Amino acid sequence: MLLLQFSTSHYCRKARLALGYKKINYEVANLTPGLHILKVRPITGLTTVPVLLPTPNNVKSGIGDSTRIFHYLESHFPEPSYTLAAREQNRYAWLLEDWLDESIGTATRFVYYHWRSNEGKSVNPSLSSQLVINIVRRQYGITPAAVELAKKRLENAMEVLSPWKEKPFLVGDSLSVADLAAAALLSPLALIPDYKDNYPWLFQRVAEIHEQCGEALPPGLEK
Ligand SMILES: N[C@@H](CCC(=O)N[C@@H](CS)C(=O)NCC(=O)O)C(=O)O
């Protein structure tokens, strides 16, 4: 199995968490942002990574979008499962997964890249890094006004994710797609002191899930 990815993408991290949770052997191919389109569009019709190739020499098997990758893995590698036994709970876990993917992962991206080009510039002040960050900001329309809206969405997300304060699972009594998606899509915030200091419970769960999935901890949480 081969995962086409950007090494720093939180959506690719989301796919890796699912692969790791299910203890599947896989290789990664790190693509160059921009040029990646030449590789992935003919396979999936999309311009985004991650893309999973269950059979690397048959590109027709390619699966684009991390949510579709979750579904594919659950149907082909059922154990260990991230489907919840109670149907209502499982439905809610997938709803959270979709919201995390479509709304919160994007909000994280806005807040993270804005921070990297301002207070967080010292993470990598090199011209090449700042150039890439500026290209990303322009590509996604990361303006100060949009960043403010993203911060509000993240504030609301902390309320929705508050079950993590009391127990290791967002829904029900076992790990679900909601836990995997949240652990990946909020992980870039671990580098931002305001988030790291205000939401210690969040990053404790993010770290626990990474450990359970055999995935290296994200920047800001390494030991
Ligand atoms: N909903 C998609 C989002 C994936 C996504 O936004 N990937 C970004 C990297 S973090 C990407 O490939 N961007 C490049 C582009 O849009 O051209 C998923 O879950 O796979």
The ligand as an SDF file (V2000), in Angstrom:
LIG
                    3D

 20 19  0  0  0  0  0  0  0  0999 V2000
  -10.9720   17.0190    2.5640 N   0  0  0  0  0  0  0  0  0  0  0  0
   -9.6730   16.6750    2.0090 C   0  0  0  0  0  0  0  0  0  0  0  0
   -8.7030   17.8300    2.2650 C   0  0  0  0  0  0  0  0  0  0  0  0
   -7.2730   17.5160    1.8420 C   0  0  0  0  0  0  0  0  0  0  0  0
   -6.4410   18.7690    1.7100 C   0  0  0  0  0  0  0  0  0  0  0  0
   -6.9190   19.8940    1.8940 O   0  0  0  0  0  0  0  0  0  0  0  0
   -5.1540   18.5690    1.3850 N   0  0  0  0  0  0  0  0  0  0  0  0
   -4.2450   19.6720    1.1640 C   0  0  0  0  0  0  0  0  0  0  0  0
   -2.9720   19.4640    1.9610 C   0  0  0  0  0  0  0  0  0  0  0  0
   -3.2750   19.7220    3.6810 S   0  0  0  0  0  0  0  0  0  0  0  0
   -3.8440   19.6970   -0.2990 C   0  0  0  0  0  0  0  0  0  0  0  0
   -3.6280   18.6730   -0.8890 O   0  0  0  0  0  0  0  0  0  0  0  0
   -3.7330   20.8920   -0.8720 N   0  0  0  0  0  0  0  0  0  0  0  0
   -3.2310   21.0770   -2.1880 C   0  0  0  0  0  0  0  0  0  0  0  0
   -4.2270   21.6360   -3.1480 C   0  0  0  0  0  0  0  0  0  0  0  0
   -5.3790   21.8890   -2.7530 O   0  0  0  0  0  0  0  0  0  0  0  0
   -3.8270   21.8400   -4.3090 O   0  0  0  0  0  0  0  0  0  0  0  0
   -9.2210   15.3730    2.6470 C   0  0  0  0  0  0  0  0  0  0  0  0
   -9.7340   15.0520    3.7240 O   0  0  0  0  0  0  0  0  0  0  0  0
   -8.4250   14.6340    2.0590 O   0  0  0  0  0  0  0  0  0  0  0  0
  1  2  1  0
  2  3  1  0
  2 18  1  0
  3  4  1  0
  4  5  1  0
  5  6  2  0
  5  7  1  0
  7  8  1  0
  8  9  1  0
  8 11  1  0
  9 10  1  0
 11 12  2  0
 11 13  1  0
 13 14  1  0
 14 15  1  0
 15 16  2  0
 15 17  1  0
 18 19  2  0
 18 20  1  0
M  END
$$$$
